[in-house]
């Protein structure tokens, strides 16, 4: 049994996330976590809400609520929606937790002791109209790199370039819209990332199995232009982890907080501490190599915009501490999922959001489409036509049709128990051989975190059952050789349990329905296909379930296209 630590990029607290956020981190992480558990491995799957920084303050101000109250409320909302999508977190934490405050301050102290933090007096944007400095997302303007007109003060969403507010062209205050800005002097703490460049470069070079998307972004930040730059880790904000340690303010940093992208990745560790405090578990065996974490495989899932922070800034924090923390082994990054000719955007309210999706259809419909169309090698696009076609063909016509046909046929001819008699012949042997090959391929793709290839192989496994059923035609065989029809039906009903186990990482609700229909809770992995296809014996009772998936009608699709035309009200 292996041990897998799995984290997905923690979502900002500022509102309900859209489907692009879901497929870019949380959903594929859940897929892998469920698969690892199904194979008998020990899993710690961690996520949290990212509650500090300007997104939280701006969203709270817009909602007219104190920021602490807003964050607590939105954490509960996001946790409930995560449950709706069946995201199987072992713990869903909060970056505003006491554990993360203490751990963030601990890392800052360790980095300072190792000479990796320096104080910098610099000029920053100050808004006269707002009477305050404008850090990060309090300021927007045109990206100097790609010309995107709505770039934010910390990063351009279009080209992913990491920015400072002073880099923006034609900047304006997000609070008031004012362009009456001036540069004023302020002092901040900077992480000396440049001093870690060679160590980070060598570490990234050692990760030869990482996706090209991940390593190319990391290398770009390491080598393009002036190379890896030191990065400010404090901000002039009120909400966040105070820039202090051991209860005393950092001299000269009074009233400042740590930058959200310094404390947010640390929350992966802190959230595991939150889990341990809640359950009595041992968090250190997952995170400290001096406490057992040396045999843990740590995988992170994220969108490509988060890659610079997870390949450079967070590893610089871990490595720079000179403490025995677990470093990530594999970073699975994703491109963007676009929406019907445009971009999803939480802050701009464009696209289908997670709560809206669940109001339309159950989570399995969305999980299947998103994972089978995951933007791995390039950006992909959600369209209602493609969604309808995928649901109707893959889920209803292939998987749902197989389960419905064989259960209804068996009940009508043999009753609601697996029938006795008959033996397997050439068709059954051919099916066993095909499934053995395909399941091995499915396992390989899942082990390699190749989401779309795994989905394609799973669909092919469903198709194989349908093709067998069509060729064997037990409804015809029953007329001349009821025993042969019984053997075929018995195999096909056992195949439903196999489908339930293999499909659970993708469509967990349908998996439970199939297991319940076969009156079993046995989820043992079908490593031996021949044994798996005779696992449930003759005489074992079963039910005929309701349709696993209903088809989406053209009228529904047209209605949804109009109702969700790209802007959330």
Secondary structure, 3 states (H helix, E strand, C coil): CCEEEEEECCEECCCCCEHHHHHHHHHHHHHHHHHHHHCCCEEEEEEEEECCCHHHHHHHHHHCCCHHHHHHHHHHHHHHHHHHCCCCCCEEEECCCHHHHHHHHHHHHHHHHCCCEEEEEEEEEEECCCCEECCHHHEEEECCCCCCCCEECCECCCCCCECCHHHCEEEEECCCCCCCEEEEEEEEEEECHHHHHHHHHHHHHCCCCCCHHHHHHHHHHHHCCCCCCCEECEECCCCCCECEECCEECCCCCCCEECHHHHHHHHHHHHHHHHHHHHCCCCHHHHECCCCHHHEEEEEEEEHHHHHHHHHHHHHHHHHCCCCECCCCEEEEECCEEECCEECECCCCECCEHHHHHHHCCHHHHHHHHHHCCCCCCCEEECHHHHHHHHHHHHHHHHHHHHHHHHHHHHHHHCCECCCCCCCCHHHHHHHHHHHHHHHHHHHHHHCCCHHHHHHHHHHHHHHHHHHHHHHCHHHHHHHCHHHHHHHHHHHHHHHHHHHHHHCCCCHHHHHHHHHHCCCCCCCCCCCHHHHCCCCCCCCECCCCCCCCCCCCHHHHHHHHHHCCCCCC
